[in-house]
Amino acid sequence: MVMVAGVDLVIPWPFSMFGFYYGIVFFVALYIPSRQTMAFASVAIVLTMVGELDGISVRGLDGFAWTAMNRLCGMFFAAGCGISLRKLREEMRHRLETLEHANELERDLVRAGEREQMRLGQDLHDGVCQTLAALNCAAECLRLDLEADVSPRVKIATEIQKSLSEATVEVRNLARGIYPIWKEGETLVSAVRSLIVRLNTLCRGRIEFRNCGDVLPLEPENAIHLYRVTQEALQNAMRHANASRIFVEIVVDDERLTLTVGDDGCGSAMQTRPDGIGWRTMKYRAKLIGAEISIASPQAGGTLVRCSLPLSVLAGSNNHVQEPLVVQH
């Protein structure tokens, strides 16, 4: 502004540099507090009017006062615009920071839930399952002793052993459903395949698995969210779709990984109730990992749930150190 004022004093009246002052005041208002901006604008008004002193003899005091009033209004208008824009920018920055903080809190809550599920699943696997396995061994020893003694209670011991074996399998499947125990080297594809094998015991082999393309190593957070989306979509199809055939498909092309769960049933409850907790949870999990998820009804009938994750997200994930999802058993 000093340079502009110097030029303004050198050039003869009626030429003036007053227009440059408006721009300077506007940009100053974008970066300094309001009070300092107004003080700066007042100094600018004084400097720009110094160059008008030569014109008093021509226009008189009335003309000088009119010019001063116009420039006063223009200068403070420029300052006001700059201050308003600065406050708007600060408010937008604050909102973005608040939104990022809220998203981080949501991610922390999801991670905390997954850790709690992992702990519960491991407790079931390491505690109840091991106890049932020990009881099963004891029941088998009892059955063998009774067989050796030709006791009529052999049948009862056999039934006890059978019930304990079934209970062990059920609790182990429950533990894996709460939190999948992924062994070292296991991928999303193998984990989903294991899930389908377990579910097929409940729905008589109705679920088919298709895998097209090699799945890149996934960050644990991405893998578990895709697994949960698959799990929720399959459970919804089994409970509500009344389908005779269900399929899971994982396709990898040059741009994205696409996970599809489809059925030939009568439609999904998620379509009639888009605000349901299952569909909302799936959408939220997809959002957390940068994926897109949709639900549709083909003309042939049934339901298609499709979750698509760009390979750029996978590439970013692979730059991080891969951590095990759970402790290996």
C-alpha positions, 0 to 999 in steps of 0.5 A: 500500500505504501508503494501505491500511495507513493505513486498516487502522490506523484501523479497529477490530479485528477488521476488517482490510484484509489481503485487499487486501495479497495483491492488491497483492503479486501485482501488484507481483510481476508487474513487479519482480524476485523479491528486491524482491518478497519484501522488499515482501511482508515489509513487507506482512506487518509492516503487516498484523500491526500492525493485529492488535495490538489483538486480542492481549488478546482472542485471546492470543499464540497467536491472534496467532501463528496469524494471522501464520502464515496471512498469512505463507503467504498473502502469499508465495503471492501473491508466488510466483504473481505471480513465476511469472506474470511469468517465464511472460510473459517466457519467452513474450516471449522465445520470440516474439522468437526465433520472429520472429528465426528467421522473419526469418532464413528470409526473408533466406535466401529473399531471398538465394536470389532475389538469387543466382538473379537474378544467375545469370539476368542473367549468362546473359542478358547473357553467354552469350546475347549471346555466342551472338547474336554467334556467330549473326551471325558464322555468318550472315555466313559463310553469306552469303559462302559463298552468294555464292561458291557454296560446297558448305559453305553447308549446313554454315554453315546448320546451324551458324547454326540450332544457334546460334539454337536454343541462344540460345533455350534459354539465354534460356529457361533464364535466364528460368526461373531468374529471370523478367525482368519488364519495366517495367509487366509484372504477375504476369498477364503474367509468368505468361502468358509462362511458359505460352507458354514451357512450351507449346513443351515440352508442345505447347500443353497449358497454358491460362491464365484471368484473371478480374479486375484484379490489384492492383500487387503488392510484388515479394516477393509477386509473385515468390513467387506466380510461383514457386508457379505455376512449381513447380505447373506443372512438377510437373503436366508431369512427374508428372501425365500430364495431357492438359490443364493450366490456370492461373487467377488470380481476384480478388474483393472479398476475395482473389486466388486462384491455381489450377493444375489438371490432369486427370491421374492425381494429383500426386506432392505428394499422395503425398509431402506432405513432398517438397521441392516442396510444402514450398517452395510452402507456405513461400513461401505462408506468407512472404506471408501466403497459404493454399495447398492441394492437392486431388483433385476427384471428376472426377480430376486435381489442384488446387493453390490459393493464396489471398492476402487483399486486405488483405495486398495493400493493405498491400503497396501502401503500400510503394514499389514496386521493380523485380524486376530490372534492365530489359533 
